[in-house]
Amino acid sequence: MIEIPPEFQARLDAGVTTLSWAWILTRRDGARFGFTDHDQILQVDGVSCEPASGFSAGDLRSETGSAPARGAVFGQLDSGVITKDAIKAGAWDGAALTLYRVDWSDPTLHYRAFTGELGEIRYGDQGFEAEVSGLSARLNRTIGRVFSRQCDAELGDERCQVDLAALGRRVSGLLAGQITRRAIRIEGLDPAPGDASVFSEGVLSWTAQPSWPDQRIVTARADGTGLIVELDSAAPAAEAGEALRLTLGCDKRLETCKARFSNAANFRGCPHMPGNDALIRPVSAR
């Protein structure tokens, strides 16, 4: 339900014409950015909303019942924040979106018109289009644990308890070059790993670019004095020599948990769960 402050409602009833829209985007890392269709910067909810963004809202539709609201937002790739490289790197995936109606003559008068999050983002040479869904869309997600032979904890989290800061579990390096959109070559690793494959299923972090999100490593293999790493998404447009960090990976198997991390006591899977053959196996006569 939209709640409009009484003073704002009084101005609306009087036919005020000093109205504008403001959008505040909150990325998964907590960084907040504001945009507005007004021609000057507006301070809304503690965020400076920039005017030169080309932001506009499509048709935001709400339905009765529990069906989530859906719509789209459009923008130009000229803000210095929402760039093609950032979109390709997944920096804006799942970002929270809050749409405000603002009286630009007094920006303290505003109300929240819509709250949701960004879905799929499509971009062209000059602009982008992002799908938006209401917060009730989260109710369609699977919540809870699923029985599996593989561990369902994230490496290094509270349930896993592996100390990723321990010696050898994170190594620093430099980007040597980009091979394909998702494959890069890394050199200058310190300390040098004995087995490159331990970084498969690991994480690559761009240490000098905090606005670039971490990327999942699909595979890693030795290449002379360096590594060739394939990522699960397109690598950002980084120059050779860009500093980065690799964190060991885990394939979620009990054997890996034992051998690589000596952490079998905290394994969060069901490795001894019977397979499908247990359902069709004949019952022994008693």
Summary of the structure (lengths in Angstrom):
residues: 286
radius of gyration: 24.5
end to end distance: 64.6
largest distance: 87.1
contacts: 776
relative contact order: 0.13
helix: 13%
strand: 35%
